[in-house]
Amino acid sequence: MKQSALVGLLLLAGACANAGDVTRHPLPNNSTFPIAQAVETSANTTIVYHSGTVPGPVNPDAERGSREYWGDTEAQSLSVFKRMEASLENLGLDFGDTVKMTVFLVGDEELGGKMDFAGFMRAYTKYFGTAEQPNLPARSAVQVAGLAGEGMLVEIEIILARSDD
């Protein structure tokens, strides 16, 4: 019985991995918040898991790890999106192919240790939910204790769907 369940899960995972058209389900109640409630894929789509991306320094001459070196949450988010954009271009993808995003935000000392969600959103809305790129991903944003680099406030990972047609 356990083996049957495992085979079923593997078949389901294979079906999801070979998923073509992408359907984005909007948030309920005509919400204008720029994320999808859910995103589903169908046959003829390859799922691409993009590793987490962290920012580059906004001022490499500043003291490493300082706010001047990395910038605030908005600056770091913009840096992450720029770096991701270049990576996606190399893969033949763009932000419109994003179906799921997970955002890791470190609490900002200047905000009493709370994550700067508004700063992140100012950067996010330059890339998602625009007239040029209206495709919205399913998304989660969480506050974490820290990231790999001292002073980093943002890391973002995404899952994309590439049509095999």
Buried (B, 14 or more C-beta within 10 A) or exposed (E): EEEEEEEEEEEEEEEEEBBBEBEBEBBEEEEEEBBBEEBBBBEEBBBBEBEBBBBEBBEEEBEEEEBEBBBBBBBBBBBBBBBBBEBBEEEEBBBBBBBBBBBBBBBBEEBEEEBBBEBBBBBBEBBBBEEEBEBBBBBEBEBEEEBEBEBBBBBBBBBBBBEEE
